[in-house]
Amino acid sequence: MVKNTDLSSWYVYIVKCVDGTLYTGVTTDIQRRLRQHNGDLEGGAKYTRVRRPVQVVWHEEQPNQSSACQREAAIKKLSRAEKLSLID
């Protein structure tokens, strides 16, 4: 992912794949990233390429890339049940 050098916000997001699995990531542009995951734009994660279409089910704004990556790591450690609870 390209480093964001301006002062725009970073987001941690969770997408739900067509097979019901969840994928967590970070971005500065949720709509662009969703289009990448769904194959409308180049990019996207290998994991979501075979599980399209995906939809954003949760996101949270973070002040910078470091905070976003730390939050992403914490979410990835959660169980599926805990992630579903976060989404609700």
Secondary structure, 3 states (H helix, E strand, C coil): CCCCCCCCCEEEEEEECCCCCEEEEEECCHHHHHHHHCCCCCCCCHHHHCCCCCEEEEEEEECCHHHHHHHHHHHHCCCHHHHHHHHC
